[in-house]
Amino acid sequence: MRDGLCLGWRTVATAFSFASFGLGGVLLRVLVFPLLHLLVWRREARTGCARTVIRWSFRFYIGLMRALGVLRYDLRGIDKLKRGGLLILANHPTLIDTIFLMAYVKRADCIVKSGLWNNLFTGGPVRAAGYINNTGGPELVDACLASLARGNNLIIFPEGTRTPHSGEIVLKRGAANIAVRGQRDVTPVLIRCRPSTLGKGEKWWRVPSCRAHFEITVQDDLAIGQFTGDGASDVMAARSLTNYLQHYFSGIQEQHA
């Protein structure tokens, strides 16, 4: 009986959390960012302020979900993300991984799917913060490198989408191309969620039997020089880095299973 009541409460709390996220996006779009546009004239400063607003909004949102009993979480090595100009690569098991990282990374930038730019709930924050639209081809890599050069911390999920239910991690080569072309070390972040929830193809109302527990661990940097040395071409270096990262993420995920 008690387990049923707890599950019922977490289902209601999860619904409330999703509704709050949508409402928050609309309020930011209608009230906060127009006011910011009036008060802060310089575009670069305005973008920075918008990203700060989003970071604290996400921090509040995570706290809300924890207070409601939807989830709990542990952060490890988070101080490593206090630096600037980081290329942060993470695995992507759940729908809210981006929210967690952007809540704790200052000057965070990220690649956003083009559909979110015109979404009622996300379009306002995405546009105000000046995130990178993923519609570009070669221009996308250039935009990412320019963001890093400005001292932003670029968050990328190399899988390009959430990890499938099988748990098999398959990385695309775009993130490695950015690291190789920009000669940027990689800061890996391992995200685990037990029991599984909000994964690829999972509906939000399929609430797990117990409260989801997130573990977010910032690993030590991977030096790009070990992949670009000995005269390796950019293509070969990116391929080598992608293969390494795929085994790396799969390996540390198995170690923590």
Secondary structure, 3 states (H helix, E strand, C coil): CHHHHHHHHHHHHHHHHHHHHHHHHHHHHHHHHHHHHHHCCCHHHHHHHHHHHHHHHHHHHHHHHHHCCCEEEEEECHHHHHCCCCEEEECCCCCCHHHHHHHHCCCEEEEECHHHHHCCCCHHHHHHHCCEECCCCHHHHHHHHHHHHCCCEEEECCCCCCCCCCCCCCCCCHHHHHHHHHCCCEEEEEEEEECCCCCCCCCCCCCCCCCEEEEEEECCCECCHHHHCCCCCHHHHHHHHHHHHHHHHHHHHHHCC
